[in-house]
Amino acid sequence: MLASVLACGLKSALADVVGDVRTQLGHNSPSAAEAELQAYKAQSGVTPEYLEALSWMARYFASAKQWDQADRYARETRSLSEQQLTKRKLDAEPHVPIALGAAYEVLAQEKNAQGQHAEALRLLRSALVRYGKTSIAPRLQKNLNLLALVGQPAPALQEAQYLGPKPPTLASLKGSPVLLFFWAHWCIDCKAEVPVIARLRQEFAPQGLVVVGPTKLYGYAAQGENASPEQERAYIEAVRARYYASLQDMPVPLSAQNFVSYGASTTPTLVVLNRAGQVSMYHPGALSYDDLRAAIQKAAAR
């Protein structure tokens, strides 16, 4: 009976080591998550799935601010991931990019938390030089922006392709507060943020607030079905009409490069610019009305 139970446990670990590790960490059981990792590694070795699961250990300890443990797991994840890259390209499958991006993220967070701000910036900039043409570039840029973008001039947006009204250049908006709302057609949190943004746009209209909503093509439409650019654009327009009606006149630059420049690997990403065209707030993720209002009010001050 015991052998049967152990066999079932091993099969479960082999079936979804990422899910099992995350479940244990969700229960605040890092020792159990480590046991899942070791059981999987003994049976299957260092696979892409193992590396992603290992990266969740680093993220767990980083969120708990247990920096020694976070650093150990992040360094191991980075080392093992880069060993994989001697035999294959980074984006050959999804697990290694997730693992490597998380490793650099945690290592930068750890350095910054330890007062090594300059070292954290150097780490991320060197990683961007090495991996700037891969899928982890936006994630690396996001973490760099979190540490260094506030107070800097806002990167220009590419506006050649767009939905809705023609987007103004950010340079032409100097003198006005600006909210950049990076969103995706599949993003539930983006839809939930729409009423907050619409309310604030109306409230701060007398102060000249301009809202611009960059998005990009993902290669798929409803239910994740593959879509040509033309099909996806039509689908995005349908999503805008249904869920973004109160922001229907919001200019929507359509460019993947904008997401790279702003590190918008999380949607929504909210960026507030002051009247001088400088970034005054950079926030990956949704924000409450009160928090976003406070950021816009500060940027709108003359």
C-alpha positions in Angstrom: 0.0 0.0 0.0 2.8 2.4 0.9 4.6 1.6 -2.3 1.4 2.4 -4.2 1.0 5.7 -2.5 4.6 6.7 -3.1 4.3 5.7 -6.8 1.2 7.9 -7.1 3.0 10.8 -5.5 6.0 10.4 -7.9 3.7 10.2 -10.9 2.0 13.5 -9.7 5.4 15.2 -9.4 6.4 14.0 -12.8 3.1 15.1 -14.3 3.3 18.7 -13.2 6.3 19.7 -11.1 5.6 23.4 -11.7 2.1 23.1 -10.4 3.0 20.9 -7.5 5.8 23.2 -6.3 3.5 26.3 -6.6 0.8 24.5 -4.7 3.2 23.7 -1.8 4.5 27.3 -1.8 1.0 28.5 -1.8 0.5 26.6 1.4 3.7 28.1 2.8 5.5 24.8 2.7 8.9 25.4 1.0 10.3 22.2 2.5 7.5 20.2 0.8 8.1 22.1 -2.4 11.8 21.3 -2.2 10.9 17.6 -1.7 8.8 17.7 -4.9 11.7 19.2 -6.8 14.2 16.6 -5.5 11.8 13.7 -6.4 11.4 15.1 -9.9 15.1 15.7 -10.4 16.0 12.2 -9.3 13.7 10.7 -11.8 13.9 13.1 -14.8 17.0 15.3 -14.3 17.2 19.0 -15.0 14.4 19.6 -17.5 12.9 23.0 -18.6 9.9 22.2 -16.3 12.3 21.6 -13.4 14.0 25.0 -14.0 10.7 26.8 -14.0 9.7 25.1 -10.8 13.1 26.0 -9.3 12.5 29.6 -10.2 9.4 29.6 -8.1 11.4 28.8 -5.1 13.5 31.9 -5.7 10.4 34.0 -6.1 8.8 32.6 -3.0 11.8 33.5 -0.8 12.1 36.9 -2.5 8.5 37.7 -1.7 9.3 36.7 1.9 12.4 38.9 1.8 14.5 35.9 2.8 17.3 37.1 0.5 19.9 34.5 1.2 17.6 31.7 0.2 16.2 33.7 -2.7 19.7 34.4 -4.0 20.7 30.8 -3.8 17.7 29.5 -5.8 18.0 32.4 -8.3 21.7 31.7 -8.9 21.1 28.0 -9.3 18.2 28.7 -11.7 20.3 31.1 -13.8 23.3 28.8 -13.9 21.3 25.7 -14.9 19.2 27.7 -17.4 22.3 29.1 -19.1 23.8 25.6 -19.3 20.7 24.6 -21.3 21.3 27.4 -23.7 24.6 25.9 -24.8 22.5 23.3 -26.6 19.4 25.2 -27.7 17.9 28.7 -28.2 16.2 30.4 -25.3 12.8 30.5 -26.9 12.7 26.9 -28.1 10.0 26.3 -25.5 8.3 28.4 -22.7 9.7 27.0 -19.4 13.4 28.1 -19.7 12.5 31.7 -20.6 10.2 31.9 -17.6 12.9 30.5 -15.3 15.7 32.7 -16.6 13.7 35.8 -16.6 12.6 35.1 -13.0 16.2 34.4 -11.9 17.4 37.8 -13.2 14.4 39.5 -11.6 15.1 38.0 -8.2 18.8 38.6 -8.4 18.2 42.3 -9.2 15.6 42.6 -6.4 18.1 41.0 -3.9 20.9 43.4 -4.9 18.6 46.4 -4.6 17.3 45.3 -1.2 20.8 44.9 0.0 21.6 48.5 -1.0 23.5 47.5 -4.1 21.3 49.7 -6.5 24.0 50.3 -9.1 24.9 46.6 -9.2 21.3 45.7 -9.7 21.1 48.1 -12.7 24.3 46.7 -14.2 23.0 43.2 -13.9 19.8 44.0 -15.7 21.5 46.1 -18.4 24.0 43.3 -19.1 21.2 40.8 -19.3 19.3 43.0 -21.8 22.4 43.2 -24.0 22.6 39.4 -24.0 18.9 38.6 -24.2 17.4 41.8 -25.8 16.2 39.9 -28.9 14.4 37.2 -26.9 11.0 36.9 -25.1 12.5 37.8 -21.7 13.5 41.3 -22.9 10.2 43.0 -21.7 10.6 41.3 -18.3 14.2 42.5 -17.9 13.2 46.0 -19.0 10.3 46.0 -16.6 12.6 45.3 -13.7 15.1 47.9 -14.9 12.2 50.5 -15.2 11.1 49.7 -11.7 14.5 50.7 -10.4 15.4 53.5 -12.7 12.6 54.9 -14.9 10.8 57.3 -12.4 12.1 60.8 -12.9 13.5 60.1 -16.4 12.1 61.3 -19.7 9.4 58.9 -21.0 10.5 56.7 -23.9 8.9 57.6 -27.2 6.0 55.5 -28.4 5.8 53.9 -31.9 2.6 55.2 -33.4 2.7 54.2 -37.1 0.0 51.5 -36.5 -2.9 52.2 -34.2 -6.6 51.7 -33.4 -9.0 54.5 -32.7 -7.9 58.1 -33.1 -4.3 58.8 -34.4 -2.1 58.8 -31.3 -0.3 62.0 -30.5 3.5 61.9 -29.9 4.5 62.0 -26.3 6.7 65.0 -27.2 3.6 66.9 -28.3 1.9 66.2 -25.0 4.5 68.0 -22.9 2.6 70.5 -20.7 -0.2 67.9 -20.0 -0.3 65.0 -17.6 -0.4 61.7 -19.4 -1.6 58.2 -18.4 -0.2 55.3 -20.4 -2.5 52.2 -20.1 -0.8 49.1 -21.5 -3.4 46.5 -22.0 -4.1 43.2 -23.8 -7.3 41.9 -25.4 -7.2 38.7 -23.3 -6.5 40.5 -20.0 -9.2 40.3 -17.3 -7.5 42.8 -15.0 -7.3 45.3 -17.9 -11.0 45.2 -18.4 -11.6 45.7 -14.7 -9.3 48.8 -14.7 -11.4 50.5 -17.5 -14.0 52.1 -15.2 -11.3 53.4 -12.9 -9.4 55.0 -15.8 -12.6 56.4 -17.4 -13.6 58.0 -14.1 -10.2 59.6 -13.6 -10.0 60.8 -17.2 -13.3 62.6 -16.7 -12.3 64.0 -13.3 -8.9 65.3 -14.5 -10.1 66.6 -17.9 -10.0 70.2 -16.7 -6.3 69.7 -15.8 -5.6 68.4 -19.4 -5.1 64.7 -18.6 -4.5 62.6 -21.8 -4.9 58.8 -21.7 -3.1 56.7 -24.3 -3.7 52.9 -24.4 -0.9 51.0 -26.1 -1.5 47.3 -27.0 0.0 44.8 -29.3 -0.8 41.7 -31.4 -0.3 38.3 -29.7 -1.0 36.0 -32.7 -4.3 34.7 -31.4 -7.8 35.8 -30.8 -10.8 34.2 -29.0 -10.2 31.0 -27.0 -6.5 31.3 -28.0 -7.2 30.4 -31.6 -4.4 31.3 -34.0 -5.2 34.5 -35.9 -3.6 36.5 -38.7 -2.8 40.1 -37.9 -6.0 41.2 -39.8 -8.1 38.8 -37.8 -6.6 39.8 -34.5 -7.1 43.5 -35.2 -10.7 42.8 -35.9 -11.0 40.8 -32.7 -9.3 43.6 -30.7 -11.8 46.1 -32.1 -14.7 43.8 -31.0 -13.1 43.6 -27.5 -12.8 47.4 -27.4 -16.4 47.9 -28.4 -17.6 45.5 -25.7 -15.3 46.2 -22.8 -13.7 49.5 -23.5 -16.7 51.5 -24.6 -16.1 54.3 -22.0 -12.5 54.6 -23.5 -13.5 54.1 -27.1 -11.9 57.5 -28.2 -8.6 56.6 -26.4 -5.8 56.4 -29.0 -4.3 52.9 -29.1 -0.8 52.6 -30.6 -0.4 49.0 -31.9 3.3 47.9 -31.5 5.2 45.2 -29.7 8.2 47.5 -29.5 6.3 49.8 -27.1 5.9 46.9 -24.7 9.6 46.2 -24.9 10.5 49.8 -24.3 8.3 50.1 -21.3 8.9 46.6 -20.0 5.2 45.9 -20.1 5.5 42.1 -19.5 2.6 42.5 -17.1 -0.8 43.8 -18.1 -2.1 46.2 -17.3 1.0 48.3 -16.8 0.2 51.9 -15.8 2.6 54.7 -16.4 2.0 58.3 -15.4 3.9 61.2 -17.0 4.1 64.7 -15.5 3.8 67.9 -17.4 7.5 67.9 -18.2 7.2 64.5 -20.0 9.0 62.6 -17.2 7.8 59.4 -15.7 6.3 60.1 -12.3 4.9 56.6 -11.7 5.6 53.2 -13.1 3.4 50.3 -12.0 3.1 46.8 -13.5 -0.4 45.6 -12.5 -3.8 47.1 -11.7 -4.3 50.0 -9.3 -7.3 51.1 -7.2 -9.0 54.4 -7.9 -7.5 56.0 -4.9 -3.9 55.0 -5.7 -4.1 55.9 -9.3 -5.8 59.2 -8.5 -3.0 60.1 -6.1 -0.4 59.5 -8.8 -2.3 61.5 -11.4 -3.0 64.3 -9.0 0.8 64.6 -8.3 1.6 64.6 -12.0 -1.0 67.2 -12.8 0.3 69.6 -10.2 1.7 72.7 -11.8 
